[in-house]
Amino acid sequence: MKRYGSILMTSVAVIALAACSNSSNDRESTVEAVASADELPERFEEPVRLDLIKHVSGDIFFRDGETIEDNVHTEWVKDTFNIDLNYMWTTSGPGETFETKLQLEMSSNQPLSSILALRSPLTQDLIDSGRVKEVGELFDKYASDTWKEAMAADPHAWDPYTREEGRFAIPILDYEMNGDTVLFIRQDWMDNLGLDAPETLEDIEEIMDAFVNGDPTGTGEKVYGLAAGFTNQLNTWMSTVDWVFGAHGGMPNQYNLAEDGTLVNGDIQPEIKDGLETLKRWMDEGYLHQESGLWDEGKAAELFTAGRAGIIAGPHWMPDWPLAEVLENVEGAEYKAYDIPTGPEGLKGRSTGITSQNGAVMFNENATEDEIQAFFVYQNYLFENFANPEEGSEFEYGFAEGYDYVFENGDVKYGEEDIPGGRIDPVKYTLTFDGARIPSLYINALADFARGEEPKTPFERKVYLQYPEQAWEGARIVVDSADAQIPSMFTGRPTETMVSRGDALDTLLSEGFNKMIYGETPIDEFDGLVEQWRSQGGDDVIAEVNEWFDVVNSSE
């Protein structure tokens, strides 16, 4: 369960106030309604203004003199479509800054932007406020064939935004399997100690024991078996231990599909007890750093990148970041990707999202026909031309020459050091954060490279050059062992009890689990902890989650 409680208690109150707003858009439509995507204009005769809001996060950079309001992307949109992007307001700094700004704007009944592209729990509150349009029919009417095909490949993409009355936000598609766990192990340590590739959890324990007690560096320096950080949760996006529980047939911090077709809370299943017992043993043996329970994902990864841990678990793309740092920090360091191990009963499992969507687009209830059409003209074009570009097309090598790629002696280059002024990624300026993504395209391309296939398309050549070989092998591993996925099935807004008691329930379990891992309380207290969670509102949450699941299934 994600910890939305405090922010959502505030946001629900804000939405309630904002729902009373009767603001209107006094701009008249300058285009006529059309019947389908095929009838949309390629370029508008009269300028169309799209009002937007955006958080300019720390990974968004600009060339000198450019801003989010005026840059290579805004110029391209104007030149290509005659669309003016008007940012009503922007924020920077921590993500919470954007959340706070949006809440304040709504509480003071300020008009919403015409297009609302969010990666935020506030999406759910906006939908329930009644201030955004039903978009399912608009998508069916205006989306291009390529976009529709990409959406249809993810049958659960619409689930978070579906209500009995319809669909109220267009999912922003992301690449599938992008967060599925693989193991990265110091291969030079393995070679120094004459260790074989692991297949089972028992093999992993033998490797960690050798790392901790066998001086793999030859320096006598104290090292650890596994870099893990679980101050946030046990099943997280990097430095994770989700695979430990998967090896016992369970998966915490998510709702899993039971044999009877209902959703069950993964935290309270008996298999979690076995996983906790395994982690306690590893803590006792010194395979885990004593501060693992206090570290977040990034802090734990530093143990690996500093050369002080032999194993780390996380997504296939970690060789791009942050694992490249270990090669810079430690002379002669080498690591390889390995599959997650099987447990005592031959089981293995990694957490995965049931859907490959990452955010959503909503239309203000007062959005005009021109604004709606303008968004679809823009996004259709990106799906048709950017998501998987053709030879010789404008996006064959990237978004903009001199920003995310350059030519050097006839060869295309993508490296930070190759591009004057450093690499800038204008795709991050786009209305949907990443331009347009076809979920299955990326992971399968990398997996094919690991199998020895050469890139054939512009998209494949680009990712071939951008990602290191260790990432290819990680991608192959998750593709070839897709049957080990344990999907996180609940994608709806936090339920009523999650909002009122979610933080307390999360804290009850996380603190209880940590005490067991550190040996402060016996593992046998697991069952009592579960009963306490159930009695303090957990059973209500389970019932509410299944009510949502019934609604989603009935609407499909």
N, C-alpha and C positions, 0 to 999 in steps of 0.2 A: 504494500500500500504506500502510495506517495504521500508526503506530508503537506497537504494543502490546507489544513485546518485553519490556521490563523489568518492567512491571506484571504481565504474564501469567506470567513465570517465577516471580514471587512467588506469584501467585494459584493457579497449578497446584499448587504445593507445599502451600498452605493448604487447597485443596480436597481434596487427598489425605488430609490429616490429618482434615479435617472429615467426610469420607465415612465415617470410622470411628465417628463419633458415632452413638449409638443412642437419641437423645432421642425422646420421644414426647409426644403431646398427650393429656393425661388428661381433657380436656373431652368429655363425651358429646354426641352429636347430639340436638338437641331437635326436629328436623323429620324428616319422612319423605321418602325419595327419591321423585322424581317422574319422569315419562317424557319431558317436553318443556318447552320454554320456556313454552308456553301454560298449563301446570299449576303454574308457579312462583307463589308467593303474591305479592300486591301489597305486603303489609306483614306482617311476622312477628308472630305473637301473643306469643311470648316474645322477649325481647331476644337478639340475636345479636351476639357480639363478634368484630370482625375485628382481628387483630394485624397491625401495619404497621411499616415503617421508611421514613424519608424524608430526603432532603437538602433543606434549606430554603435554596435558592440566593439569590443577591443580587437577583434580579428578583421575589422573593416578598415582599410587604409586607402589613402587618396594620393594622387599626384599633386605636386605643388600647385596651388591655385584652384584646385577642385574641391568640391564639397558634395554632400549627398544631394543638395538641391541643384547643383550644376556640375556635371561630369560627363565622361564619355558615354555613360548609359543614358542619361537624360537627353543628351544630344541625339543619340541613336533613335530613341523613342520618338522624338520630335521629327527627325528627318524621315523616318520610316513610316510612321503612322499619323503624323500631325496630331499627336497627343502630348499635352503639356502635363508634366507631373508636378503637382503642387503639394509640397509638404506643409501641412497645417502646423505641425510641430514635430520635433525629434527629441530624443534623449540620448545620453551617452553614459558611460560608467557601468556600474553593476546593473544586472537585469531588473532588479527590484525598482530601479529608478523609473523604468518605463511603466511598470505595474502601478506605481504610486501616481505617476502623472496621469495615466488613463483613468484611474479611480477619481482623482481630483477633478478632472475635466467633466466626468459624468456626474459627480455629486453637485457640481455647479451648473448642471444642465446645459453644458456647451454642446454644440452640434457635433455629431460623429462625422468622421471622414466618410467619403462615399465608398471607398474600398478599405476593408479592415483585414489585413494579413497578419496573423498572430501565431506565435508559438508560446502559448500562455494558458494557464487554467482559466483566465478571464473569458476565453472563448466560450466556455460552457455557460457562464453567467450572462454573456451578451445574448446567446441564443435564447435562454430562458427569460430574458427581459422583454422579449417581444419587439426589440428595436432593429432586428435584422430580417432580411427577406428569406422566404423559402427559396432555396437555390437548386433543388433537385431538378425541377422542370426546366430551369434556365440552362443548367448543364446539359441536359438531354437535348435541348434545342440548339445551343450555340457551340458546344465543344466540338473540336475536330475529331476525325476518326482515330488519329494516332493517340490523342489524349484519352479518348474513350477506351481504346484498347488497353492502354497502360492502366487505367483505373479499373477496368474489368478484371485484370490479372490479379488484383488484390481484393478478394471478395469481402474483406472486413474493413476496407478503407473508410467507408461511410459510417461505420458503427458509432464512433464517438459523437457524431453530429446528427444522429437520427432521433426523431421524436415521433409520436403517434401521428402528428400533423404533417410530417414530411422531413426533408433534409435541409438543414439550415446553414451549413458551411461546406465549402468545397475542400476536400482533403488536399493538402500539398504532398504530393508523392515523393518518397525518398527511396534510396537504394535498399533492396531487401538484404537480409542477413548482415546488415552493416554493424550490428552490435554483438553478433554471436561470438562466443568465447573460444579462443584457442590458447594453447600454452606456448610461451616463448622461453626457451631454456638455453643457458650459456653452454654452447657447444664446445668451446675451448676447455671449460671445466670438465665436461663429460669426457672429452678426449684425454685430458691430463690424468683422469682417474680410471680410464678404461671402462666406462659405463655404456650400457646399451640403451637404445631407445625405449622409453616406457610404454607399456600397454595397459597396466592395471594400477589401481590406487596403491597397491603394495609396492609396485615398481617405483612409483613416485616417492614413497616414503624411503625406500632404499637409496634413491638418488639424493634426496634431501639430507639423509643421514651422512652420506659420503661427502656432500658439500660442506656440511657443518663441522664434521669431524676429520675430514681427510685432507685439509689444506689444499684446495684446488688451485689457489693462486700461487702456491709455492713461497708465500711470504710470511705465513703464520698469522696473517690478519684474520680476525673474527668475521665470518660471513654467515648469511642466513639461507635457509632453503627456499623460502617463498616470500616474495614481496606482496603483502596484502594490506588493504585498508578498509575497515568495515565500521568506521564511526557513523557513516550514513546508513548503510544497510549491507547485509551479507551478499545480496544479489545486486551488483551494481555494474557500472559501465566499463570500469577499468580497475586493475588491481583487485579483481573480484575472486570470490570463493564459491560462486554459484555451482561450478562443476563438482565441487566436493559433495554438495547435497545431491546433485544430479547422479553421482555415482551410487548413491543410496536410494535412488528412485523418487526423490522429492525436489521441490524448488520453493524457497521462501520468497517473501516480499512480492507476491503476485497471486492472482486468482487462477487456478488451474481447472481444466475440464475433468470431471469425475466420470467414472464408467456409467453412471446413471444419467448422464447428460446435463447435470447441474454444475455450477461453479463452486469450488471449495477454496478456502483460504489456505495458501500453501504453507504459511508459517506454522499452522497448528496440526499438520499431519505427522504421524508417528515417525516417518522417515527423517524428519528434521532432527529428531533426537539423536539418530545415528550420526548425522553430519556434525552436530555440535560435539559429540563425543570424539570424533576424529580430530576436529580443530583443537579441542582441549589437549589431546595427546600430542599434537604438533607443537602447541604452545609449551607444554611441559618439557618436550625434548629440545626446545630451542630452535626448532625449524622456522618458527615465526618470531618476528621482532616483538618485544614486549609492548611496544606502543602501537601495534597494528590496530587495536580497538579504538585508538584515539586519532588515527590518521584517516584523512580522506583519500580519494583515489590518486590525486596528483602527488601528495606527500609520500604515499606508499611507493609510487613509481620511481621516486627519487632514489630509493634504496637500491633498485635495480640499475638505474642509469649511472649511479655512482660506483657500480661494480661491487656492491656488498650483498647482493642476493642472486641466487642462481635461476629462479623461476619467477615468472609473472604471467598472469592470465588476463586476457582482454581481447578486443576486436582485432581482426586480421590486419587493420591498417596501422596498428601501433608502430611498425617499423618506420613509417613516415614521421610519426610523432607519438610519443617522446623517445622511443627506443634508439633512435639515431644518436642520441646523446651519449649512450654508453660507448659507442665506437669512438667518439671524440674524447671521452673522459678516461678510457682505459686502453692503453696500448695493447694491441693484439686481441682485443675482445671479439668474440664471435658468438652469435646466437642463431637458433633455428626455431621454426614453428613446428609444434607437435599437436596431435589430436588430444582431446581430453581423455582421461583414463576410464576404464570400467571399474565398477566396484565389486564387492564380495559376491554379489549375485549375478554378475555379468552385465549390470546396467550402467548406462552412462547418459548424462543429460546436461544440456546447456539451456539457459534461458534465452528466449527469443520473443520478439514482438509478434503478435498475431497479425499486425498490419504494418505496412511499410510507409505509412503516412507520417509526416512530421510537421504539424501545424495545419492551419486552415485559412481559407479566404471567405469573408462574409461581405455582403452588401448591406449598407445602411438601408433601413426601410424606406428612406426618401431618395435613394439613388435613382437617377434618371435613366432613361433608355440609352442615351448616348454613352453614359458612364459604364453601364453594364456591357454594351456592345464593345466599347473600347477595351475593357479588360479582356474579353474573350478574343478579340482581334490580336491583342498583344500576346496572350498566353498560348493561343492556338499556334501562332507563328513560332514561338519558342519550341513547342512540342514538335512541330513539323520540320524545323530547321536547325535547332540547337541541340535537342536531346540526343539525336543520333545523326549528325550532319553527313551530307553527301560529299563526294570528291569535288573539289573546286568551289564549294559553297562558301558563303561569307564566314561561317563558323567552323571551317574545316580544321583550323589549328587551335582555336580558342575564341574568346569573346572579342578581344581587341589587341592588335599587334602593338607591341611596346608596353603592354600592361601585363597580360598573363602569358605571353610568348613573344619571342623575337626570332628573326632569321640571322644566322651567322654562317657565312660561306655556303649558303644554300641549304643549310640544315636548320630545322626548327629547334629552338631551345626553350625549356621551361624553368630552368633553375634560377634561384634567387640571385646567384652570382652572375648569371648570363644576361640578365635584363638590366639595362642602365637605370639606376634609381631603385632597383629591387623589384621583385615580382608583386604586382597589384592584381587582385582578382575582382574585376568589375561585376562578375556574376553575383557577388554578394550584395550588389546594389539593387538587384532585380526585385520585382514586387513579391515574388514567392521565395526569396532568400537564396535559391540555388538555380535559378533559371527554370529548367524543366528536366525532370529525371524520370526515366523509364525503369521501374524497380529492378527487373531481372538483368538489365544490360551490363552493369558494372561488375558485379560479383562473378558472373559467368565468364566475362572477358579475362579477368585476372586468373581465374581457375584454369582457363585454357592455356594461358601463358605458362603456368606451372607445369602443365602437361607437355610442354614443348611446342605448342602452336605459335606461329608468328602472327602479329597483328595484321588485319586485312582492311579495316575501315578507319576513317579519320578518328572516330571515337576510340577505337582500340589502340591506335598508334599513340594517341594522347595519353591514355592511362598507362600504357606500356612504358612511356618515358617518365611519367610522373611518380610511379610507385616502385619501391625496391622489390627485389626478388623474394625477400622474406614475406612481404605482403601477398605476393602471388600465391606462395605456398599456403599461407594462412587462409586465403580465399578458397583454394582447392580443398583444404581440410573441411571447412564448414559446408561447402557444396556437397562433397562426397559423403559426409556424415549428417545430412539433413534430417535423417530419421532420429537423431539424438535430441532434436529440438523439443523443449517443453514450453509451449506458447503461453504468454501472459494474456489471459482471455478478457480481462475487464479493462475496457478502454473508455468507459463513460465518465461523466462528471462525478466528482465526489458526492456520495449519497448524503442524505440528511444527517445520519448518525456519524458519518465520516467528518462532516463539518463540525458537529457539536462535540464529538468525543474522539475524533481521529488521532489528534496529537497525543492524547493521554494513552490511547490504546497502542499506538506505535511505540511510545516510550516504554510502556509496560513490557512489551516483548523484547525490544532491542536491549534494554538494560538487563532483563532477565537472561537473555541469550549470552550477552557479554560476560555476565557473572559466571555462567556455566563454563564458558571457554577459558576464563581465567581461574577456574577452580574455587571461586568464592562461594558458590552454592553447588550442591550435587546435581548431576545430570538428571537424576531420578525426580527432581522437582519439576521437570518439564510438563508432566501431565497436570500438576496442580496449577502451573502458570497458564496453561491452556484453558482450564476451567475458569480461572480468574478473568482471563480475557473475554471469554464467552459471556460471563455473567455481568460484566461491566459495559456491555454494548456490542460485543463482537458478533453475537448471534443475530442482532438486529442488522448489522452491516451485511452479513452473509445473506439475509433475507432480501435486503434492498438491492444488493448486487444481482441476485437472481431475478428480481422483478425487472431490472433493466435488461438483463439477458433475454428474458421472455419477450419484451417489447421489440428488441433488435431482431430476434429470430422471427417474430410474427410479421415484421415489415419487409423481410427479404423475399 
